[in-house]
Amino acid sequence: MRDAISKRQQQVDANYEYFKSILPGILHVHKNKFALLQNCEVRGYYDALADALEAAHAFCPEGDYSVQEVSNRVIDLGHFSHVDPLI
């Protein structure tokens, strides 16, 4: 189980690094939309988080995806920014 969580975390981390690298180029076109990412590729942009999650369940049944809001705001999730997923 730990290996599955580790692999999923690696995928999330890789998707996030990819997202940060493309953000300057997509911000003006897709601002305030939600990007569905899988394997360091954008699968689509959605107006609402619920729409992105619905698409994720259809396109990524293995659960190997990330969703990021296209925004230049930094959001502090407080405690959740620092939670160990294995706890």
Secondary structure, DSSP 4 states (H G I P E B T S, - for coil): -HHHHHHHHHHHHHHHHHHHHHHHHHHHHHTT-EEEEETTEEEEEESSHHHHHHHHHHH-TT---EEEE--S-----GGGGG--TT-
